[in-house]
Amino acid sequence: MTLGNPKLHMARKNAVEFVKAEADRYAANVLPIIREAQKAGARTLREIAEALNAILVSKGKRESRVRPGDGTYSGIKPTSTVNFS
């Protein structure tokens, strides 16, 4: 008797593809907000995070990166290196 998924390599491949697709979808939704914040004068990652807070909280969105309780966006750390090209 064999335990586990006999096609584990396929399951892993499908899972990786799904995670990448979800990340791309999320980035496609957030990037326009970031671009608008930059056009409005946001230059630092902290300013961009504040703009994301304003949008996510005003729309009532509770994404996984929004901290429960205070509703602030924690996905961007001020020390992160971000390339939005």
VOGU-3710 file (C-alpha; in Angstrom, 3 decimals, decimal comma):
1> mtlgnpklhm> 0,000/0,000/0,000  1,328/3,420/-0,974  0,569/6,415/1,187  0,382/9,954/-0,120  -0,356/11,388/-3,504  1,202/9,293/-6,268  1,289/12,421/-8,431  2,836/14,717/-5,837  5,061/16,416/-8,416  1,968/17,434/-10,416
11> arknavefvk> 0,150/18,650/-7,309  3,181/20,723/-6,312  3,472/22,191/-9,813  -0,226/23,124/-9,822  0,075/24,704/-6,375  3,060/26,823/-7,448  1,207/27,957/-10,583  -1,825/28,908/-8,482  0,217/30,899/-5,964  2,014/32,766/-8,759
21> aeadryaanv> -1,277/33,558/-10,498  -2,763/34,896/-7,253  0,322/37,039/-6,650  0,077/38,435/-10,180  -3,634/39,158/-9,698  -2,988/40,946/-6,406  -0,140/42,981/-7,909  -2,336/43,962/-10,867  -4,948/45,270/-8,428  -2,511/47,147/-6,188
31> lpiireaqka> -0,174/48,615/-8,830  -2,661/51,242/-10,099  -3,159/52,455/-6,517  0,606/52,739/-6,077  0,971/54,637/-9,362  -1,779/57,089/-8,333  -0,086/57,624/-4,963  3,188/58,337/-6,743  1,472/60,821/-9,087  -0,022/62,506/-6,016
41> gartlreiae> 3,469/62,932/-4,558  4,141/59,790/-2,503  7,870/59,132/-2,733  8,734/56,856/0,166  7,478/53,362/0,849  5,883/54,670/4,045  3,885/57,254/2,040  2,803/54,570/-0,418  1,748/52,309/2,470  -0,304/55,182/3,897
51> alnailvskg> -2,013/55,604/0,517  -2,786/51,875/0,447  -4,190/52,169/3,983  -6,482/54,977/2,888  -7,793/53,026/-0,108  -8,169/49,643/1,588  -9,803/51,075/4,704  -12,108/53,411/2,744  -13,295/50,513/0,580  -13,688/48,262/3,612
61> kresrvrpgd> -11,299/45,652/2,249  -9,732/43,341/4,790  -6,923/41,695/2,853  -4,614/39,274/4,599  -1,964/41,981/4,878  -4,274/44,350/6,687  -3,632/44,043/10,401  -6,708/43,075/12,403  -7,739/45,714/14,882  -6,208/48,859/13,459
71> gtysgikpts> -6,811/48,241/9,732  -3,363/49,385/8,627  -1,564/47,863/5,690  1,584/46,023/6,673  2,628/44,492/3,344  5,236/47,137/2,591  8,013/47,615/5,082  9,914/50,900/4,881  13,180/49,000/4,475  11,960/46,925/1,517
81> tvnfs> 13,391/47,287/-1,956  10,560/47,574/-4,441  10,841/47,667/-8,232  7,576/48,519/-9,981  8,851/48,660/-13,536
//
